[in-house]
Amino acid sequence: LNLALKVAEQVEALGQRALLTRDDDSYPYFSERADIANNADADVFVSLHRNSFEGAKGVEIWISYKASSDTVEFAEDLLSLLEDVGISKNRGVKKGTVADPKDDYYVNKLTNMTSCIVELGFIQSDEDNRLYDENMDAYAKALAGSAVKEALRALDEAK
């Protein structure tokens, strides 16, 4: 949540509107989050998470298994920007879900715009936790800049 608030602040500083699906410790269903974005006619949806698995580390981004080339490029650019800031390991851009590469996580399945899930490190990894704490502001700037760039690309394409 702290990172999402910082990303929203950075998006606004870049002159764009940021819409959060939550701004407190509530937990709307993923379908509700998608509805919020769809009803707002959002241009890009970025879902921020921390991963969980003992002994693993790094950052990965999940997109729809049928993502467009623009979505793939957006996710790859975003991951590259985060890597430039400093991450323990680039785990890549992944399609589908862990369980099924021909299925999607709800927010990627239910949103009508470019969407991705950013798994920003593993909570069991001391290195990921240190990097997350040290780089939160820089991560927010990278995430915001990439999201705004993608939103402007989508708007330009829609013209």
KALINTA-V964966 format. One record per residue. RES is the residue in one letter. OMEGA is omega in whole degrees, 0 to 359 (* if undefined). Layout:
RES:OMEGA
RES:OMEGA
//
This chain:
L:179
N:179
L:180
A:178
L:178
K:178
V:180
A:178
E:179
Q:177
V:179
E:179
A:177
L:175
G:179
Q:179
R:175
A:178
L:178
L:175
T:171
R:177
D:177
D:183
D:174
S:182
Y:178
P:176
Y:180
F:178
S:177
E:179
R:178
A:178
D:179
I:181
A:181
N:181
N:178
A:184
D:181
A:181
D:181
V:179
F:178
V:179
S:185
L:182
H:166
R:183
N:181
S:174
F:182
E:175
G:180
A:176
K:175
G:184
V:175
E:179
I:180
W:176
I:179
S:178
Y:178
K:182
A:176
S:177
S:177
D:179
T:178
V:180
E:177
F:182
A:179
E:178
D:179
L:180
L:178
S:178
L:178
L:178
E:177
D:177
V:180
G:175
I:183
S:183
K:174
N:182
R:172
G:173
V:185
K:180
K:177
G:177
T:176
V:184
A:186
D:181
P:178
K:175
D:180
D:169
Y:188
Y:185
V:176
N:181
K:191
L:180
T:182
N:185
M:173
T:181
S:175
C:174
I:179
V:175
E:189
L:177
G:181
F:184
I:177
Q:183
S:177
D:180
E:178
D:179
N:178
R:180
L:179
Y:180
D:183
E:189
N:186
M:181
D:179
A:175
Y:180
A:179
K:180
A:180
L:181
A:181
G:179
S:180
A:179
V:178
K:180
E:179
A:179
L:176
R:180
A:178
L:179
D:180
E:181
A:181
K:*
//
